[in-house]
Amino acid sequence: MRAPTIRDVAESAGVSKSLVSLVLRGSDQVRPEKRDAVLRAVRELGYRPNAAARSLSEQRTRTVGVLLNDLRNPWFVDLLDGLNSLLHENGLHMLLADARLNRRTGQDLTGPFLDQRADGLVVIGTLPDPAALDAVAARIPVVVAGAHDPVPDGVDVVAGDDERGARIATEHLVGLGHRRIAHIAGYGAVGALRGRGFEETTRAHGIAGQCPVEPSDMTEEGGYRTTVRLLSRPDRPTALFAANDIASIGAVSAVEELGLRVPHDVSVVGYDNTSISRLRHVWLTTVDSAGHEIGRRAARCLLDRIEHAGGPGAPGQRQLTVPSLQVRGTTAAPLTD
């Protein structure tokens, strides 16, 4: 049995093939009753458009490349959900690649998306070599999401206000009465902004001298090792603010293995409000960096650039989402200070 064609759909709906094409492209130039007839015929016949033929006629593949800094980061799940929801609503599909894996295997980070003729590219997270975007940004629309690193002209950036989020987290701990607060720091531009927010807040409250900053790699193991070092100090902190939720999980494990309790002896605050933080046995106080909203805004920026790809490139814009604090079960007032 042969597959139904666009001619079959047109005959069943009583319209022309060109009108069927307009409906399938989502055109608003079709009367509602004609659109309904075409969509009804599509459903009844089980018609599926020929993607390759449509790509040739539209000179688009209706695919968007998505390059993740590290596929293991759970925060990217919310961002991807927001990104994909809007892309899907507009008939686009994602091609996903893991930059970490590509680096390990020596593969080009962005070249495959050009080879696949992707309509655009969304880069999620910090890339080790931002210059890798130069060549691809000159050929297709590019948006960076969740990072603050320098980008080529004409590339939009959508990210959280990480400095503000760190201030909110630190103010929460200060407000509970903590004076010895340690920061398990991150890396890159995001880590630097979160560290700056922490340090500015502790200085404003006159407690910076009691609030050490320890570097970490933002992994669970890194958070664990850093916490062991911090809690081995004679003036051990009564609260820890980690640069992300993953490091916070390592911090909680270290606190408990050292015979202390969270939050009875040590309060812990994370960052990103990932699904890990919402697990009942974790119930982590954390900064919500609005990952889903960042994803949707990034998709909107890319769709706008794709729509105007034939004209002169507009200057890149930078958008920041507003963070908020999710107070759960890992923070409380210190016993003594």
N, C-alpha and C positions, 0 to 999 in steps of 0.2 A: 504493500500500500504506500503510495507516494505521499510525501509531506505536503500539507497545504501551502499554497503560494499567496503572494499579495494579490494576484488576480482573483483567486478564489474568494478572498476576504472582500474584495471590491464587489464581486458579483453577488455574494450573499447579502451584503449591506445595501446594495443598490446604489453604489457611488463609484467614482473614478479611482484608479490606482493612485493618482497624485493626491487625492483627498485622504486616502488611507495613510499615505506617507506623512501627511501633515499631522494626522491624529497621533501616529506612532512617535513623531518627534515632539509631541506635546505643544503643538502650535495653538495659539489662542484665536486663530483666524477661522475656526470651524464652528458652525452652529451647534448648540448642545444636542439637538436631536440627531444630527449626522454623526457626532462623536459617539453618542450612545449606541447607534446602530453599528458603527465600526467596531467598537469595543465588544459588543455582544457577539458579533461574527468572529472576532479573534478568539473569544472564549469558547464558543461552540465548536469551532474548527480546530482548536488547539494550535493556532498559528504561532510560530516563533520567528521573529525577524532574522534575516541573515546578517550577522554582525559584521562579517568581512565586507559584504557588499555595502552595508550602511556606512562603514568607515571610509570606504573609497568615495562614496557619493558626498559625504559630509566633510571629507578630509580630516576626520577625527576618529580616534579609536575608542573614545568614551571610557578611557581608563586613566587612573591617576596613580602615579608612583608614590609610595609611602616608605620612607627610609627611617628606620628606628635606630637610635643610638645603641640600645641594648634591649632585645626582646624580652629579657628576664625581668625588667622593671615593671612591677604591677601597676604603677601610676599610669603607665601608658594605656592600660585597658580602658579607663574612663575617657581618656583623650581620644582614643581610636573610636570608641562608641559614639562620641559626639561628632567626630569627623565623618564617620561612615554614614551616620543617620542622614546628614544633609546631602552628602554626595549621592546616596542611594535615592533620595527624594528627587534628585535632578538627573537620574539615569546614568550615573557614573559608577565605576567599579574600581576597587583598590587593587594594586599590585604591591605586595608587601616584601620588604627586604630588611635583613638585620645587619646594620653597619658593623657591629662587633664581629660577626662571623665573616663578613667580607674582608675585613682587615686581616683576620687570622689566616685566611686563605689567599691573601694577596690580590683579591679581585678589586676591580674599579668600583668605587662606591656609587657613582651616578650614571656611568656609561650604559648599563643594561636598560635603564629607563628610556634613554634616547633610542637604543636599539629596538625597543618594543613600541616606539612612537607614542609614548604616554602623552596625554594632553597637558599634564602638569605634574609637579612634584611637591609633596609636603615632607619636610625634614623634621623629625620629632626628636627633641633632645639635643645635647651638645655633641657636635662632631669634632674629632681630634684635629681635623684639617679643614677649617671653613673655606679655604681657597678652592677646595674640591667643588664648591658650588658655582664658581665663576663661569666655567664652560657651559654647564647645563642651564644656568640662569640666562645666558645670552640666547638660548634657543627655545626654551619653554617657560611658562610661568612657574615660579617657585615661591613657597611660603614656608617659613620656619616656625615651628610651634614648640613652646615650652623651653626655650633657650634665649640667652641674651647676648650671644657672641656676635661679633661684627659680621655683616652680610654684604653681598654685592648690591650695587644700586638696583632699584626696582624689585627688591625682594621684601615682602611683608614679614613682620615678626609679630606673633601673638604669644603672650606668655603671662604668667602670674606676676603680681607685684611682690617679689620674693623678699625684698627689704622690709616692706610693710608687714608681711606675714610673720617675719622673724620678730619684729617689734611687738606684734600682738601676742605671740607665744611667750616672749620674755616678760612682758607686762603682766601676763596672767600669773606667772610664777612669782614675780615681785609682789603682786597683789595678794597672793596667798601668805606672804611673809618670808619668802626665801631670800636669803642674802648671799649664800654661797651657791651660785648657779654655774654649771659648766656647760660649754657648748661643744658637742661632737660635730666638728666642722666638715663641710663637703669640699668639692673641688670645682674648678671651672668658674664661669661667670655666675651661675646660679648659686654655687656654694659661697662665692665671695659676697654676693648681695645678702644672703641669709646671715653670714657672719657679720657683715657690717650692721645689719639691723640689730643683731644681738649686742654688739659692742657699743653702739650708740645708745641703746636703752640702758645698759648697765652703767655707762658713764653718766647718763642723765640722772640716775638715782644714786650716784656716788658710791657704787659698789664694784666698779670695774676691777679693782685690785684683788677682789675675792672671787672673781669669775674667770677662770682659765678657759682658753680656747685650745682644743686638742685636734690636730688633723686626723682625718679618717678617709677611707675610700668609699664611703656610703654603702657598704655591704653589711650583711648581718655579722660576719666574722670581724669586720673592721670595727663595728659598733661595740662588739663584745670586748675586743682587745683594748680599745680606747677606754671603755668603762672600767675595766680592771685596773688600768693605770691610774685613772682619776680617783677611784675609791681606795687606792692604796696610799693616797696622800694623807699626812697627819691631819690636815684641815679638809677632810673629804667634803665634797659638795652635798648639799641636801636635795638638789634638783639637777636634772640633766635635760638639755634641749638638743636633740639630734637633728641633723640636716635633712633626714628623710625617715620614713616609717621603717624601712628595712633596717637601718642602723639602730633604730629604737628597739626593735625586737632583740637584737644582739645585746643592747644595753640592759633590757629587762632580764634576759637570761643571766648576764653577769651579776647583776644585783642579787638575784635569787641564789646563784651558786656561791656567792660570798656570804650567805647566811643572813642577808638583809631582805626587807620586804618592800614591795611597791604597792601603794605610795607611802606606807607607814614610815619607812626610813628614808626612802629616796623617791622623789617624784620624777616622772619621765614624760616629756612632750616630744612628739614626732612632727613630721611635715609631709603633707600630700593627701591625707585622708583616704588612703587606699583601702581595698577590701580587707587587707590584713588587719588594719586598725579596727575594723568593725566586727571582727570575730569576738564572740562573747567571752572567751577565756583570755583574750588580749585586752579588748575594750580600751584602746589607747586614746589619750587626749592628743589631738593633732590639729595642724593647720590644714583647712580645706583650701587647696589652691585652684579650685574650680576647673578641674581637668576636662570635664564634659563640655563646659562652656568654651574653653580654649579650643577644643576640637571643632566645635561648630563655627566659631569665629574664623578659624583657619580655613575651614571649608568654604565659608562665605567669601573670604579674601581670594581664594584660588578661583572660585567660580566667576567672580567679577573680573579677574585677570584673564581667564580663558575666554570670557565673552568679548573682551576688548583686545584680544591677542593680535588682531590685525592692525591695530593702530599704534601710536607712539606709546612707549612704556611709561606709566605713571611712576613718580617717585615712591619708594618703599615706605610703608606706614608701620608704626609700632603701636600695638594695642596691649594694654595691661588689664587683666581681670582683677577683681577685688577679692582678696582672701578673707576667710573667717575662721574662727576657732571652734572646734568641736570638743567640748569638755566631756570627758568620760571618766574612766575609773583609775587612771594612773597618776593623777595629781591630787595633792591635798596639802594642807598647811604643815610646815615642819614641826617636829616634836619640840626641838629646841634650836636655837641659833645663836 
